Amino acid sequence: MKNILITGANGQLGNEMRLLSKEFNSYNYFFTDVHELDITDKIVIRNFVKNNDIHCIVNCAAYTAVDKAEEYPQICDKLNHLAPGFLAEAAEINKAMLIQLSTDYVFDGTNHIPYVEEDPTCPVSVYGRTKLAGENAVIEKCSRSVIIRTAWLYSTFGNNFVKTMMRLGKEKSQLGIVFDQIGTPTYARDLARVIFAVIEKNAIGVYHFSNEGAISWYDFTKAIYRIAGIDRCAVKPIHADEYPSLAARPHYSVLDKTKIKKTLNIEIPYWEDSLKDCIKELQKNQ
C-alpha cells in the first residue's frame, strides 16, 4: 500500500483531496497542515518522509495572498519556493513522487492564445516569481516531480471568489467587477480528481489544468449570481486599473490543457457545469 503525504490539508484543495480519498482507498494517507508538519523545516520534512516511508507527496500548501506577498516577500518565498525545495530533497532521498501545485501567475498575461507548458515564463508579481522558483527547485531536486499549474481555484471549502461573491451579492446592492482580465475558473474537486489520476499513472512532467472555457471575472460573477439565484445586486464592469491592488495580475492567463488530457486520457468539465455543482453543494449545506 502506497503512503501518500498531503500538505496544506486544511485548504481548498487539501480538503477536496481528503474528501476524494474515500474513493481511492487503496492508499494510506497522511493529511497534514502547518500544526502537524512544518514544511519550511528541512530536517522535520526529511525525517517525516523517511520515518513514514512516503511514496508520494502532494504539496497543496502555498502562500496565496497575492497582494500581501508584495509586502511580505520573504514569507511568501519561504513557503512557495524554499519549502517545495525541501519537500523535493526529501522525496528524492526516499525515491518518492512529488506533485507541486503551481499557478497561471508564472506567465505575464500578454498572450492572446492559451498558454502551453513550454511557453516562456515571465511572472509580474512576487507571488508569481516565488511560485516559479518553487517549480524550478522541485524539478531540479526531485527526479520524479510533477508540476500542475492551475488558475482561479474555488471550492466549497475555505475562502474563495465564488463564496465571497455569493456573500457580497446578498449584502450589497452594486458591485464593480474587473472585465479585462481573462482566465478560467477551476473547481478544486476536479483538480483533486486529476491529481489522483496523475498518481495512478505515474505521470511525471509539467502540466496545465483548469476547467474548460475562458471568461472574465465580470462574466464569472454574473454566472455565479444567475446560477445561485441572486438578483438584488447589480454587477458593473470595471477596468483592472480601477481596482486598487498592490500586485500586478496577468490580463490573459488561459491555460492549454491538451497535454494533460492526452496523457491521462480524460475529459475536462466545462467551467459552468462545475460551478453549478459547487453552488448546488454550497446551497445544500447552508
Backbone hydrogen bonds, N-H to C=O, Kabsch-Sander energy under -0.5 kcal/mol:
donor,donor_aa,acceptor,acceptor_aa,energy
4,I,2,K,-0.6
4,I,28,N,-3.1
5,L,56,C,-2.8
6,I,4,I,-0.5
6,I,30,F,-2.8
7,T,5,L,-0.6
7,T,58,V,-2.1
9,A,32,T,-2.7
11,G,8,G,-1.7
14,G,8,G,-0.6
15,N,11,G,-2.4
16,E,12,Q,-1.7
17,M,13,L,-2.6
18,R,14,G,-2.1
19,L,15,N,-2.2
20,L,16,E,-2.5
21,S,17,M,-1.4
22,K,19,L,-1.0
23,E,20,L,-1.8
24,F,20,L,-1.3
25,N,23,E,-0.8
27,Y,24,F,-0.9
28,N,2,K,-3.2
29,Y,27,Y,-0.5
30,F,4,I,-2.6
32,T,6,I,-2.8
32,T,30,F,-0.7
36,E,33,D,-1.2
37,L,33,D,-2.6
39,I,37,L,-1.0
41,D,38,D,-1.7
42,K,40,T,-0.7
45,I,41,D,-2.4
46,R,42,K,-2.4
47,N,43,I,-2.4
48,F,44,V,-2.3
49,V,45,I,-2.6
50,K,46,R,-2.0
51,N,47,N,-3.1
52,N,48,F,-1.8
53,D,50,K,-1.3
54,I,49,V,-2.2
55,H,3,N,-2.7
56,C,3,N,-1.5
57,I,97,M,-2.8
58,V,5,L,-3.1
59,N,57,I,-0.6
59,N,99,I,-2.7
60,C,7,T,-1.3
60,C,58,V,-1.2
64,T,62,A,-0.8
66,V,64,T,-1.6
69,A,65,A,-2.0
70,E,66,V,-0.5
70,E,67,D,-1.1
71,E,67,D,-0.6
71,E,68,K,-1.0
72,Y,68,K,-2.1
76,C,72,Y,-2.0
77,D,73,P,-2.6
78,K,74,Q,-2.1
79,L,75,I,-1.6
80,N,76,C,-2.7
81,H,77,D,-2.1
82,L,77,D,-2.2
83,A,78,K,-2.0
85,G,81,H,-1.3
86,F,82,L,-2.0
87,L,83,A,-2.5
88,A,84,P,-2.3
89,E,85,G,-2.2
90,A,86,F,-2.2
91,A,87,L,-2.5
92,E,88,A,-2.4
93,I,89,E,-2.0
94,N,90,A,-1.6
95,K,92,E,-1.0
96,A,91,A,-3.3
97,M,55,H,-2.4
98,L,144,R,-2.0
99,I,57,I,-3.4
100,Q,98,L,-0.7
100,Q,146,V,-3.4
101,L,59,N,-1.2
101,L,99,I,-0.5
102,S,148,I,-3.3
104,D,150,T,-1.5
106,V,103,T,-1.2
107,F,104,D,-1.8
115,Y,254,V,-2.9
119,D,116,V,-1.6
122,C,106,V,-2.1
129,R,125,S,-2.6
130,T,126,V,-2.6
131,K,127,Y,-2.2
132,L,128,G,-2.1
133,A,129,R,-2.2
134,G,130,T,-1.9
135,E,131,K,-2.0
136,N,132,L,-2.4
137,A,133,A,-2.2
138,V,134,G,-2.2
139,I,135,E,-2.6
140,E,136,N,-2.3
141,K,137,A,-2.0
142,C,138,V,-2.0
145,S,142,C,-0.7
146,V,98,L,-2.7
147,I,205,G,-2.3
148,I,100,Q,-2.4
148,I,146,V,-0.5
149,R,147,I,-0.6
149,R,207,Y,-3.0
150,T,102,S,-1.5
154,Y,186,T,-2.1
164,T,160,N,-2.3
165,M,161,F,-2.8
166,M,162,V,-2.1
167,R,163,K,-1.9
168,L,164,T,-2.9
169,G,165,M,-2.4
170,K,166,M,-0.7
170,K,167,R,-0.9
171,E,167,R,-0.9
172,K,168,L,-3.3
175,L,234,A,-2.7
177,I,175,L,-0.6
177,I,236,K,-2.8
179,F,238,I,-2.3
180,D,238,I,-0.6
182,I,251,H,-3.3
183,G,215,I,-2.8
186,T,152,W,-2.2
188,A,154,Y,-2.9
188,A,186,T,-0.6
190,D,187,Y,-1.0
191,L,187,Y,-1.7
192,A,188,A,-2.6
193,R,189,R,-2.0
194,V,190,D,-1.7
195,I,191,L,-2.1
196,F,192,A,-1.8
197,A,193,R,-1.6
198,V,194,V,-2.3
199,I,195,I,-2.3
200,E,196,F,-2.4
201,K,197,A,-1.9
202,N,198,V,-0.9
202,N,199,I,-0.6
203,A,198,V,-1.8
204,I,202,N,-1.7
205,G,145,S,-1.5
207,Y,147,I,-3.2
209,F,149,R,-2.9
211,N,185,P,-1.5
212,E,269,P,-2.3
215,I,183,G,-2.8
217,W,181,Q,-0.9
218,Y,178,V,-1.5
220,F,216,S,-2.4
221,T,217,W,-2.4
222,K,218,Y,-2.3
223,A,219,D,-2.1
224,I,220,F,-2.4
225,Y,221,T,-2.3
226,R,222,K,-2.1
227,I,223,A,-2.7
228,A,224,I,-2.4
229,G,225,Y,-1.0
230,I,225,Y,-2.3
231,D,229,G,-0.7
234,A,173,S,-2.9
234,A,232,R,-0.6
236,K,175,L,-3.3
236,K,234,A,-0.6
238,I,177,I,-2.1
242,E,239,H,-1.6
243,Y,240,A,-1.4
248,A,124,V,-0.6
251,H,108,D,-0.5
253,S,182,I,-2.7
256,D,115,Y,-3.3
257,K,255,L,-0.5
261,K,257,K,-2.1
262,K,258,T,-2.3
263,T,259,K,-2.5
264,L,260,I,-2.2
265,N,261,K,-1.1
266,I,261,K,-1.3
271,W,212,E,-2.1
273,D,270,Y,-0.5
274,S,270,Y,-1.9
275,L,271,W,-2.2
276,K,272,E,-2.2
277,D,273,D,-1.7
278,C,274,S,-2.3
279,I,275,L,-2.8
280,K,276,K,-2.3
281,E,277,D,-1.7
282,L,278,C,-2.6
283,Q,279,I,-2.7
284,K,280,K,-1.7
285,N,281,E,-1.7
286,Q,282,L,-0.6
